[in-house]
Amino acid sequence: MCAQSSLNEKRILTFSALLASGFAVGGLVLGLIMGSLVIVFDGVYSLVSLLLTLLSLAASRYISRPSQGQFQYGKAVIEPIVIAIKGFVILLIVGYSLYSALTSVLTGGREVNASIAALFGIVNVVGCGYGWWYIAQKSKRFSSGLIGAETKQWQMDTLLSVAVTLGFVVAFLLTLTPYAHLSVYADPMMMILMSFYFIKVPFDMLKQAMKELLLMTPSDAIHDAVDAEVINVDRQFSQHIELAGVTKVGQELWVNIDVHSDKKHLELAEIDKVKRLLTRKLSPLKLDLQLTMNIAH
């Protein structure tokens, strides 16, 4: 990652951390005062988002420093490790919140001041929506797995705030009807419904990070793009080359190429030509190419 991209990444992560800290404090204080599972979950999620953002910021700073030999194959692996931790922690939060909500439903629900909760939800929707929009816009200018994970965090927080607000509006309207006694189930039921929805995002984050850590095949789009360019370059090369392996680790694309030659000596100029061609043709993927050429007889 170039110095400018690294600086942009740090600025975005710092902005995210500052914004998350405000929502974390506000959500926890109001949620505990009102006894609302959903608002407490929103506050806890914001607090964990803050801690995870600080972890991402620390990782970003560490990756940008010289490795000094400790990481002989580069620091790209740090990024999927951080994303895996994020996904796992968020899964734990969602799982515990689901358990608490189910317990609350079975024990008679929770009474919450729906009007105050709805007002808090509206403030959260505006704030989280801005955070999501801002980070998503900035992330379009350069590719970063850490910023991508940050965008997903704010997307989840925004959708959570929308669901909370709508739920409390419905709960408030319910208190004005003959079914007012059912309003105590609004808070835990919202938490249950949101848990089933939100569990997918951290699961996908964890799944993708583990694929990178285990050096598994990347997405079909990346694999097919690399394979197509290798075949294209093969037509321009006197010796037969084929794709032996490809994987994505953080912001690095690791590509192994087999060169099949009948000659006893293979000219280095030809190898350099292949490397230059592949580097240029794979540049639209916006990943740092780590190309390895293997001589296969």
Residue pairs with C-beta under 8 A, 6 or more apart in sequence:
1 9
1 63
1 64
1 144
1 251
1 288
3 64
5 142
5 144
6 60
6 63
6 64
8 138
8 141
8 142
9 60
9 142
9 144
9 146
9 147
10 57
10 60
10 61
12 135
12 138
12 139
12 147
12 150
13 53
13 56
13 57
13 60
13 146
13 147
13 150
14 57
15 134
15 135
16 49
16 53
16 131
16 135
16 150
16 153
16 154
17 50
17 53
17 54
17 57
19 127
19 131
20 46
20 47
20 49
20 50
20 53
20 131
21 50
22 127
23 42
23 43
23 46
23 124
23 127
23 128
23 157
24 43
24 44
24 46
24 47
24 49
24 50
25 43
26 43
26 120
27 39
27 40
27 42
27 43
27 44
27 45
27 46
27 47
27 120
27 124
28 40
28 43
28 44
28 47
29 43
30 36
30 39
30 43
30 116
30 120
31 37
31 38
31 39
31 40
31 41
31 42
31 43
32 40
34 112
34 113
34 116
34 117
35 110
35 111
35 112
36 110
36 112
36 117
36 187
37 97
37 100
37 101
37 104
37 110
37 187
37 188
37 191
38 117
38 164
38 167
38 187
38 190
38 191
38 194
39 117
39 120
39 164
41 93
41 97
41 160
41 191
41 194
42 124
42 157
42 160
42 161
42 164
44 93
44 97
45 90
45 93
45 156
45 157
45 160
46 157
48 89
48 90
48 93
49 153
49 154
49 157
52 85
52 86
52 89
52 90
52 153
53 150
53 153
55 82
55 85
55 86
56 82
56 86
56 146
56 149
56 150
59 78
59 79
59 81
59 82
59 146
60 146
62 75
62 78
63 75
63 76
63 78
63 79
63 250
67 74
67 75
71 77
74 252
74 290
75 250
76 249
76 250
76 251
76 252
76 288
77 212
77 213
77 249
77 250
78 250
79 145
79 146
79 212
79 249
79 250
79 251
80 145
80 208
80 209
80 210
80 212
80 213
80 249
80 250
81 209
81 213
82 146
82 149
83 145
83 146
83 149
83 205
83 206
83 208
83 209
84 205
84 206
84 209
84 210
84 213
86 149
86 153
86 202
86 205
87 202
87 203
87 204
87 205
87 206
87 207
87 209
88 202
88 206
89 202
90 153
90 156
90 198
90 201
90 202
90 205
91 199
91 202
91 203
91 206
94 195
94 198
94 199
94 202
95 195
95 199
97 191
97 195
98 191
98 192
98 195
98 196
98 199
100 188
100 191
101 188
101 189
101 191
101 192
101 195
102 188
102 192
104 110
104 187
104 188
104 191
105 185
105 188
105 189
105 192
108 184
109 184
109 185
109 186
109 187
109 188
110 184
110 187
110 188
111 183
111 184
112 168
112 171
112 184
112 186
112 187
114 168
114 169
114 171
114 172
114 175
114 183
114 186
115 168
115 172
117 164
117 168
117 171
118 165
118 168
118 169
118 172
121 161
121 162
121 164
121 165
121 166
121 168
122 165
124 157
124 161
124 164
124 165
125 158
125 161
125 162
125 165
128 154
128 157
128 158
128 160
128 161
129 158
129 161
131 154
131 157
131 158
132 151
132 154
132 155
132 157
132 158
135 147
135 150
135 151
135 154
136 151
136 154
136 155
138 147
139 147
139 148
139 150
139 151
142 286
143 251
143 286
143 287
144 251
145 250
145 251
149 205
152 201
152 205
155 201
156 198
156 201
159 197
159 198
160 194
160 198
163 190
163 193
163 194
163 197
164 190
164 194
167 186
167 187
167 189
167 190
168 186
170 186
171 183
171 186
171 187
174 180
174 182
174 183
174 186
175 183
211 217
211 218
212 218
212 247
212 248
212 249
212 250
213 249
215 247
215 249
215 254
216 247
217 223
217 246
217 247
218 246
218 247
218 248
218 253
219 248
222 246
222 248
222 253
222 285
223 246
225 282
225 284
225 285
226 243
226 246
226 253
226 255
226 282
226 285
227 243
227 246
229 278
229 281
229 282
230 241
230 242
230 243
230 257
230 278
232 281
233 241
233 274
233 277
233 278
233 281
234 240
234 241
234 242
236 277
237 270
237 273
237 274
238 270
239 259
239 260
239 261
239 263
239 266
239 270
240 259
240 260
240 261
241 257
241 258
241 259
241 260
241 274
242 257
242 258
242 260
243 255
243 256
243 257
243 258
244 256
244 257
244 258
244 294
245 254
245 255
245 256
246 253
246 254
246 255
246 256
247 253
247 254
248 254
248 287
251 287
251 288
252 287
252 288
252 289
252 290
253 282
253 285
253 287
253 288
253 289
253 290
254 290
254 292
255 278
255 282
255 289
255 290
255 291
255 292
256 292
256 294
257 274
257 278
257 291
257 292
257 293
257 294
258 294
258 296
259 266
259 271
259 274
259 293
259 294
259 295
259 296
260 296
260 297
261 295
261 296
261 297
262 297
266 295
271 293
274 293
275 291
275 293
278 289
278 291
279 289
279 291
282 289
283 289
